[in-house]
């Protein structure tokens, strides 16, 4: 077991040690894993190049730390519980022993197709156990996986395949998603008309729907594993060998492939998982993310399975067949730790408390949020109605690039405050810099969130373009990793994430985080969700433009707008009152729930085209509706 924190004093003690003696601190945690060869040096780093290496010279395979390490003690324990899209379909439980055999069998299937160490494999699959099995099978043989969310367009998929020159694509015939059936194999076929590197496609039969299978290229999953042995020796990997590439949208529109490596990522994901969620052996843990996002990598697959946990995977959506689906699953599987996005919480909050009625949520011990700062109103709804006032909320701040949770309460140990990520985990050294790069020390300060010392799970590069990595994360404030987020450290030393610094509006010289204004707007009882951007204002420099999804029943829009302005003035002050409020039917969101504010900024400025690629939006049509509704 890695270091477990059980008290606030224990946290303070470990945190101080981690800052004063980081090498000893991380060495002590890393020693609890299985290494084929120990490291010669704990860390080598230089943020100018940037160059970061952890556990230098160490040899391992991450899957031996998931499979062999748990086989004899936890072999009959559930590793993965799978809840399918349709509640009428039977859930599936896979034990650690079964997972060991299924991962090895699929690893052998890939080897039979000529895939080996260093080859890139694209995983474009539904939320089924096979997606996790595919990731682990790649890691087993040293292939580098790149999971692409199976809702991205053929163009977005082709861009990612071409960037990493993948040789193999893993997909399904179709995906179930709520009431929809999504033809993912057809998307792969279309993408591959623009790709030359892919030699084979392995297709999972999920729905049994009709698909086109190309001779000499496409193989059914069940045929690929037929006759394969269920043991496979794990490839020896260097601590700094690539584990996976995960693409995140870049400001230029070209996706950037964030690279994570084997040793440090392994050590950090287990450590952060066990501590943040206070996981105890035998608990059932559920993260509602998709494996296509970093949250799914770190906190559905790697972190929980390294810890010998039972991790629940859900194929469907929170609102189908009705808005009580999440709570049905918590009740059915006796979920102990529940981790979801504020977007999902706000969407469910809009349905009121009726979907919660009659659901036994007494098994819940910890609630978590991820993806964006949670607004206070949603925090209280989650705390009061889902957790019944007895479950601590861990509001976790981290990024694709950080690999793991960075600033977060430790469940039940750190006193929480609504909308605050609270304190950094041991080993994480945040600093707040002003725009000139000077550190703002002490409390009650606000500025740019940077990290001054490396941590094991941080990105190493952007695939095939190291200069882009340097420019994006290490050039603005030399000597620091720049997160791109604004942050406030309050009088208690607690951190509140204010959103992207390009989501900061400067009104008459006052810097305001869009998240802060949105939180205030969302306090109005008729507001479902809002998004705020700055736009050029001839007197103030920047004005505040608010897009609001609201219940307008029985009110004129003008009345509602004035009430919203009064609410904001009351909560933040008159300076924060939106200059323009547009009632909209929806917001342009990516499939992970992030609002695409650059589109909203352009519309606010009167630009109605040149939005770049909007195919990755959940509902691209909402952009046209917003433009049509602009006054």
N, C-alpha and C positions, 0 to 999 in steps of 0.2 A: 504494500500500500504506500502511496505517496503521502506527503505531510497532510494531516487532517487538522483543520482549525475548529475548535469547539467552543471557544469563548472570545469575547472582545479583547481581553488581555492577551490571549493567545494570538489573535490577529495582529495586534500592535507589536508583540514580541517578534513574530515571524516577519512582519513588514520591515521592522528596523534591521533585522539580520540580513534581509534580502537586499537592502540598500547599502549597508556597510560592507557586506561580504557576499556580493552576488554570485561569485564563482563557487564558493563553498555551499551557498544556499541551493543553487540549481544542481550541483554535483550530488548533493544529498538526496534530492528528489529523483534524479536520473538513475541513481544506483539501485532503485527499487524495481527497475525494468530488466528484461533479459537482453543482454548484449552478447554478441559473439566475440567482440573484442572491445575492451574499454578504450575510452578516448585518452589522447595525450594532453589535450588542452581543452578547458571548458568552453572558452569563447575567444574569438579573434574578431575585432571589428574596427570599422572606420566608416563614419557616416558621410565622408566627403565623396568617396568613390561611387556609390556606397558599396561596402563589402562586409558581410556579416556571416560568420561561421560558428556553429555551436557543436560541442562534443567532437572536436576535430580529431579525425582518425578513428572514431568509433564505428564499429560494424554491427549491423542488426537487420532484422526484418520486422516491420511494424506488425505484420499479421501473426508472427510467433508470439507477440505480446498480447494478442487478442485471442488466438485459438489455442496453441499449445499451453500458454501460461494458465489458462482457465480450464483446460480439458479434464483434468483429474479431480479438481475441487468443485467445479461448477458445471461439469459436462451435461447433467440432466436439468439444469436451470434454464428457463427461457432466456434466450439472447434477444430475439426479435418477436414481438407480437404484431401481426399484421391485420389491420382492420380495413376491409375492402370498401370501395366506393358505395356499393349497394348494401344497406343494412341487412337485407335478406340473404346475402351471400355469407358463407361461414368464415369467421376469422381464423387465422392460422398462427400457430406458435412454433417457432424453430428454436430448439435447444442449442447450447454451445457445441455439443457433439455433432448435431446435425449440420450446424453452420460450418464446422470444420470440414466435414465431408463435402458439402455442397460448394464451398469456396475452392477446395482442391480439385474437385471434378471440373468446375468451370475454368480454373487455371489451366488444367490439362487440355481442355477444349480449345482455349486460345493458343496454347503452345502448338497444338496440332494444325492450327492455321498459320503457323510461322511467326507468331507474335512473341517477342522476348524483351529482355531488359532494354530500357531506353525508348522503346516504340511508344507512340502516342495513340491512345484509344479514346474515341468519343463515345460517351454514354448519353443517349437521348431517349429516356425511358420513363414509363409511369412510376408512381410511388408504390412499387411492389418490392418484395424482399429481394427479387433478382437484381434490382438496381444496387442495393447494398452489397450483395454477393459479387456483382461485377466489379465494384470499386475494390473490394478486398482481394479478389482474384488478380486484378491488375497489380496491386501492391505485392501480392505473393510472388509474382514472377518478375517484378521490377519494371513492368510496363507503367507508363505515366498516364493516369486517367484525366480526362477533362469532361466533367459532367455539364451538359447543356440542358437547361430547363426545357422540358418537352412541350413548350407552348411558344417557343421562339419560332420565327418565320424561317422559311427555307433559306432566304438570303442571309439572315443572322447566323444560321447553322453553317452555311457554306463559308462565311467569313472566318468562323472559328476553326473549321476543319482545315482551311487553307493556311491559316496563320500558324497552326502547330504541325501541319503536314501529317495528319493522322492516317494510319494504315488500316484501321478497323473502326467500324461504327456498330454500336450495340443499340438496338431499338426494339419496338414492339409492333404488332400489326396495327392496333389502335389503342388509344387510352380512354378510360372512363373518367369523366370529370363532372360530378353532379349529374344533371340530366343530359349532358352532352357526350357524344362519342367523337373523339378527335383522331383523324387519320394520320398518325405520326409516320408510319412507313411511307406514305405518299409524300410527306414533307421531306423525308430523307432522300427519296428518289429524285425529287425536284432539286434539292441541294446538290446532289452528286453530279448533276449535269454541269455544275460549275467547278467541280473538284477533280483532280487527277491523282491524288495520293492514295485514295481509299481502294484497297484490294478486296476486302470482304465486309459483308454486313451480316450480323447474327440477329435474328428476329424472334423475339418472345411472342408466343401465341397467347394474347391476353383476352381478346374478345371473340376470336374466330371469324372476324369480318374478312371480306375478300381483299387480298392484296396482290400486287404484282411482284413475283419473285424472279429476279434476273439470274439466268443460268450462269454457273461458274463464279458468281459473286455473292448471292444471297443464300443463307443457310438458316433453317429453323433452329432455334435454341435447343429444342428437345433432340433434334438430330445431331447437333454439335456435341452434346454431352453423352449421347448414346455410346455405351461401351468404354467410356473414359474411366480410368481408375480414380478412386476417391481419396488418394493420398498424392501429395505433390511436394517435393522438397522446396522450401522457401529459398528464394534467391538472396544471397548476401548483398546487402546494400551499405554504402557509406552513409554516415549520418547526414552528409550534405547532398546526397543524391536526390534528384527530384522525385517527389511523391505524386504531386498533381499540379495541374494548371487549372485555374478557374478564371473565366473571363468576366470582367466587370465593365460596364459601359464607360467609355472615356468621354471627356468633353469634346474631343475632336470628332466623335462619332465612330472612330475605328476602335473596336473592343481591345482592351488591354488584358493580356494573360498574366494574372498574378501567379507567381511560382512559390509553392511551399515544398519544403524538403522533409526527409524522413525523421531524423532524430529529434530535433527541437520541437517539431509539430506534435510528435507523439507525447513527449514529456509534458508540454504545456496543456494540451487538450484534456488529458486525464486529470491533471492537477486542478485546472480551473473547473472542470465539470464536477468533480467530487466535492470541492469546497463551496462553490457558489450555490449549488442546489442541495448541499448537505445530504448527498445520496447515501443511503444505508442499504446493505446487501438485502435483497428480497423486495425492495421497493419497485414499483412500476413507474417508469419515467416516460413522459410524452412531450416531444417537441413537434409542433404542428407544421414546421417548415417543409419545404421540398428539398430533396437531395441536390437539386440543381443550384442551390445557394450555399454559401459558406456555412450558414447555420446548420443546414442538413449534413454537411461534411463533418463539422466539428462536434455538433451536439445531437445528431441522430445516430451517426455511424461511429466515427473514431473515438471521441471522448467517452461516451457511455460504454462501448464494447471493450475499450482498454480497461475500464474500471470494473468489468465483469457485471455490468448492469443489465436490466431488462429494459429495452428501448422499444417504444411503440411507434409503428409507421402507419400513417393513415393516407389512403389513396384519394379520398374525396375532398369535399369543400364544406365549410362550416354551416352553410345555409341550405343544404339539400340532404334528405327530402324536406327538411324544415330547419328553422333556426335553432332547434334544440340539439342538433347532431353532436356538437362537441360535448355537451353535457351528458347525452346518452352514452357516449364512449367512455367518459370519465366514470360514470356509474357502472357500466358493463365490465370494464377491465380493472376497476378499483385503482384508478390512477393516483399516484402520490405527489409527483412533481409535474406541473403543467406549464409549458413554455410556448408563448405565442406572440403575435405582433399587435401593437396598438391599433393598427388598421382593422384587424379582425375584431378586437374588443369593441371599437367604436361602431363597427357594422352591426355587431350583435346587440350592443346597447340600444341601437335604434329600434330593435324589435321589442324592447321593454323586458319586463321580468317574467312574462308568461312562459316563454320557452324553458325557463329554469325550474318552473313548478313541477313538483313530483319527481325531480331527479335527485338521487342520493349522491351528494358531493362530499360526504363526510370523510372519504379516504384522502382528500387533498391535504397536503402538508405545506407545499411551496407553490407560489405562482410566479411566473417570470414573464418579462416582456423583452422584445428584441426588434431591431430594425430602425427604430427612430425613437426620439424621446417621447414618453407617454404624457399626454396632457393630464392636468389634475382631475378633471371631471371623470375621464375614463378610468384613471387610477382608483378613484373612490368607488366607482361602480363595480369595478373588478374586485376590489378589496371587500366591499360590503356585501355584494350579491353573489359573487362566485366563491370567494373565500370565506364568506360569512363572518368577516372580521377577525378570523383566527389564523389566516395564512400570511406569512410575510411575502411581500412582493419584491422580487429581485429585478430591478430596472437596469438591464445590462447594456453598457456601451462598448462597442467594438466594431470592427470593419472586416471586409474580405481580406484586406491587406494585413491585419493584425493576427489573423488565424484563430484567435481565441478571445474570450471576454477579458477586457482590460480594467474597466471601472465599473463596479457593481457592489451592491450589498452582498454580504454572505448571509444566506437565509437564516433568520432567527437570531443572528449574532450582531449584525450591524443595525443600529437604530435607523429606520428609514424616514424619508420625507417624500411626499408625493412630488413626482416630476424630477427627482434628483437621482443620478446614478451613484451618488454618495462617494465612496472612497476607492482608490486603486487597489487592485489585488497585489499581494506580495510579489516583488520582482518588477513591478511596473512603476516607472519614475516619470510621472507627468510634470510638465512645467507650463506656465502661462506666459506667453510672450506678447509684447505690444507689437504694433505694425513695423516698428524699426528693429525688432529682434531683441529687445531688452526684456529680461525676465522680470515679471511682476511678482514680487515675493509677498508672503503674508496672506491674510484673508480679505474678503470683500474686494476682490479684484476680478476683472473681466478682460478677456483677450483671446489670442489664438492658442489652441491646445496642441502642444508638441510633446514628444517623448525624448528624454535626453540620454537614455541608456537602452541597449538592445534587450529584447526578450526572446525566448527560444522559438516561438511560433511566428515571428514576423516574416513578411515577404522577403525573398532574397533578390528578386529581379522581376522585370516584366519580360515574358518569354520572347526571345529573339530581338529585344530592343532595350538594352540596359540603360541607355541614355534617357529613354522615356521614364524609366523608374527614377533615375537621379533627378530629372527635371520636375517630375510630379511630386515627389515626396521629400526630397533632400536639398533642393536648390533655394527655396524661398527663405528658409532660416538655416544657414549653413551650420553643420554640427548637430542638427536635430532632425528627427522624423516629424514632419508636419502632417497632422491628421486631416487638415482642411476644415476642421470644425472650430466654431467659436465656443467658449466655455466661460462659466462664471464660477468662482470659488467663493462660497458665502462665508458668513462670520464664524461658522463652525468648521470650516475647511472642507465642506462638502462640495462636490462638483455637480453642476447642472449644465448639460450640453444644450447649446443654443441653436444648433443646426449648422449647416454649412456656412462658412464665412461669406460665401457669395450669396447666402440667404440672410445677410444682415442689411438692414435698410438704414440709411443715414438721413434722418429727418431733421433739418435745421441744426445739424451738428450733433444730434443725439443718435447714437448707434442703438438700433433695436433688432433683436433676433426675431425672425419671422415666427419661430415657434412660440415665442412669448405672446405675440399679438394673436396668433391662432388660438392659443390656449384661452385667452380672454374672450375671443369671439365665440368659442365653443362652449363657454359657460352659459350663453343664452339658451334657455330651455327649448327653443324651436330649432336650434342649429344642430345639424347632424355632423357636418365636417366642414373645414374651411382650409383655404390655402392663400397665403399672403405673399405678395411680391412688391418690389419697389418699381416705380416708373418715374420718368423725368418730370419734375415739377418746377415751374419757373420761379416760384418764391422760396420753397423749402429745399430745393436741390433734388430731393426725392420725395415723392408722395407714396402713400400706402394704398395699394389696390388689393381688395379682398374678393376672392371667389368663394361663394358660400352655398353649400347644399343645405336647404332648410325646408321645414314644414311651413308652407305659407297659408295653410287653411285658415280662413276667416280673417286674414289680414291683407292689407294692400302691401305691395313690395316696399313702398315708401315708408309706411309705418314700421315695418320690420327692420328696414335699414337704420332708421333713427333709433330704434330700441337697441340694435346691435352696437351702434356708436356709443350710446349711453352706457352699455355694459362694459365696453372697452375703456371708456373714460373713467368709469367707476373702479375698474380693476387695476389698470396701469396708469391712467392719467390722460388728460385731453390730448397731449402730444401724440399719443398712439392711435387716436381715432382714425379709422380708414377714410381716405379722401373719396374713394370710389368703392362701392359694393355692388357686385354683380351676383344675382341669384342664378345658380347654374344647376343642371340636372346631374352632373358628375364631374370628376376631376381626372386629368390625364395621369394615369398611374402605370408604372411598370408592374409586371406580374408579381414582383416581390413586395408590392405595396408602396414603393417610393413615388412621391408626386414629382412629375417632371416640371419643375418650376421654370426651366429655361423657356418652355413653350408658353407658359402663362405670362412670363415677363414680356415675350415678344407680342402676345395679343394685347397686353396692357399698353404697350408702346404703339399699338396700331399696325404692327406687322402681321399680315395674315398668311404668309407663306414662308418658305425657307426654314422649315422646322427640322430639317435633317431627317434621319431615319426614324419614323414613328411606328414601325412594324412591331417593335417590342412592347408597345403599350397594350394593356389589358383590353382596352376598348378604343381603338383609334378614332372611331366616329365621334367620340365625345368632344374632340377638338373642333370639328365643324359646328357642333351645337353651341359651343362656347362662343365661337366667332359670330355665329348668327345672332346670339343673344346679347352681344356687346352693344352698349348704348353709344 
